[in-house]
Amino acid sequence: MFQRALAATLGAAIVLLPATIAHAASPPAPLTLTLAIQRAIASNPRMTIAERDIGMSGGRRMQAGVMPNPALSLELDGAFGTNAYQGLDQAETTLQISQLIELGGKREARVASAAADQEAMKWEREAVRLQVMAETTGAFVGVLAAQRRVSILTAQVNETDGFMPMLQKRVEAGASSPSEVSRARLAAELARVDLDKAKAALITARRELALQMGQPEPRFGAVSGNLLRVAAPPALQSVLREAMANPQLTKFTAVKSQRRAQVATERARAVPDVTVGAGWRYYNDTRDSGVVVSLGMPIPIFDQNQGSILEAQENLRRAEAEEQIARNTLISMTGRAYDGLKAAYEEVQRLRATAIPDARATYEGIQSGYGEGRYTLLELLDGQNALSETALRELEALVAFHTSLATLEGLIGRPVHLSQGKTK
């Protein structure tokens, strides 16, 4: 039977490895989804970039709280001139240290802006983590599906090859035409072509999963998971409520705080800073000395930082619009993923309820009747192809289900609570 042949070849396909790994003394252990996600989070370069962004924002926060450095100046007056001022006899030497004192809360505003920026970077890292998890899950499902496809097509090839002895006996007994042998061989070769394509697709899928985990080439065995399990999704509204906690959306709390702090920073810059200084002056002609005190500040007549304040205010308003765009995008993506999940679930249920049992029963009936001469080889091959295509159709629906599920879980940041799952 096709299903028994499929079951017999499933174990062999599950341990399918690339040639370089298969020749190893001890095959690598199967890879689970949990382990794949752990490796991806630890090795994916996008996570590294997100961590570096947080480190950079920490540096900006540190720098924002630093006070301006004092300035040391040395001034020489009345020297190297003409007549009495030709030398240094009439010179005045001044040594002074001065300090810029920031007013208007500039430093506090800078620190608040940098702190909010760092918080936004942390939310961004969380968004990247969820995206990496979703993409890794999708790649993992792709390998599982490729392994399953190889199993189905391997069973079909073995089943087709199994027709040959029985067909040869029918030809020798005059019950079948010799042309049916050629037809059976053609069907077997076409099945082998499909199998070779499936094996190539498996190699590609394994490479894609390896890249997600930071490996240039796969260094793992077969992937292990229950691709057949499906369950009914929850209501859309509950999924949308959970999606509102997505880091891509919640980060705007920190983004708006940062931009409000930037407005405060620009307003503080409109307040003039004071530079105070103190020093010592020496008079060469009388050999006297004295203390020098200075106080200076700009007069904000022309430049009151109006343009920068306006820019910061507009940037804050832009953040509010960007948040609305992100919310709409999130709702749209969640809705599409949910629709795909629900449609795939319903397709799997329909296939399992009627199409697969009917195809199996039809093929088994034709197979048993073929040996008795009640069916032709063409009918037998048609029945086999129908059962194989139905199994592949179910596989496509399963892949769509689990891919949509991974997308949803990446959007809401937690597992989707499905009903009690059903397996084939």
Secondary structure as GFF3:
##gff-version 3
##sequence-region A 1 424
A	DSSP	alpha_helix	2	14	.	.	.	ID=ss1
A	DSSP	alpha_helix	19	22	.	.	.	ID=ss2
A	DSSP	beta_strand	31	32	.	.	.	ID=ss3
A	DSSP	alpha_helix	33	43	.	.	.	ID=ss4
A	DSSP	alpha_helix	45	64	.	.	.	ID=ss5
A	DSSP	beta_strand	71	77	.	.	.	ID=ss6
A	DSSP	three_ten_helix	83	85	.	.	.	ID=ss7
A	DSSP	beta_strand	92	101	.	.	.	ID=ss8
A	DSSP	alpha_helix	106	172	.	.	.	ID=ss9
A	DSSP	alpha_helix	179	212	.	.	.	ID=ss10
A	DSSP	beta_strand	223	224	.	.	.	ID=ss11
A	DSSP	alpha_helix	236	243	.	.	.	ID=ss12
A	DSSP	alpha_helix	247	269	.	.	.	ID=ss13
A	DSSP	beta_strand	274	283	.	.	.	ID=ss14
A	DSSP	beta_strand	288	296	.	.	.	ID=ss15
A	DSSP	alpha_helix	306	350	.	.	.	ID=ss16
A	DSSP	pi_helix	351	355	.	.	.	ID=ss17
A	DSSP	alpha_helix	356	370	.	.	.	ID=ss18
A	DSSP	alpha_helix	377	412	.	.	.	ID=ss19
###
